[in-house]
Each structure stands twice: as C-alpha cells, then as structure tokens.
Amino acid sequence: MTMPDRHRLARRLVRLYPRRWRERYEVEILALIEDTGLDRRRAMNLLLGAGREWANVSQWPDEVGFS
C-alpha cells in the first residue's frame, strides 16, 4: 500500500468514530499515524476502537471539556 493510500485509509478509519470523539482526538491521532505509520495491526486497532467508542457514546457528557 502506498503512503497516500495509507493516509486515506487512516482518515476513513478515524471518520468511523463518533463526532465528539473526532472533535477531541482526530488531529492528534492523525498526527500520530503520520509519525508512526499505519500497518495492519494499527488499522485493526482503529477499527475496533471505533466500535468501542460507539458502544460507549451514551456515556460521554453533553459537553466535553477541552481545558
């Protein structure tokens, strides 16, 4: 897989997360992937993490503090 394909896949995987999660962590996680790369293990971890976050989305407070 070429580097642009990996970046595209990373962005697509991050888009699977709930909106509030992305608002808080998207920039950080994409920067981390940029620095460390995206292999099969990390891609699967992102995919499974998205499922976990959706399962727990009702536990997120209405207003997530960014302080």
Secondary structure, DSSP 8 states (H G I E B T S, - for coil): --HHHHHHHHHHHHTTS-HHHHHHHHHHHHHHHHHH---HHHHHHHHHHHHHHHHTGGGS-SS----
